[in-house]
Amino acid sequence: MGKIAEPWEPFEIWITIEGNKEKFLVVPDREEPKYEVFDDHTSVGTVWTEQKDTNTIWCAEGAIARELIDQIGEQIDSYKAWEITERASGSNDESEA
């Protein structure tokens, strides 16, 4: 079984920009539920969620285009869901050994 990443380890996401898939590196903050997003080696900004009424919305600061905030947030949510699934299946495998 492969190594399961820690929750604060960087991970890659793919965003569609003008029809082209672009790779970004996401670095979770260890202290706050925020994520710094990098294009190659340059930070393009930080994203986080906020609760508005009954909805959770993605917010950003920096050079992240408004049109990309939700797409980045969806990719982060997908990665987090995958990571939780991997952790759950990994802990089950270890308990059976």
Secondary structure, DSSP 8 states (H G I E B T S, - for coil): ------TTS-EEEEEEETTEEEEEEEEE-SSSSEEEEEETTEEEEEEEEEEETTEEEEEEEES--HHHHHHHHHHHHHHHHHHHHHHHHHHHHHHH-
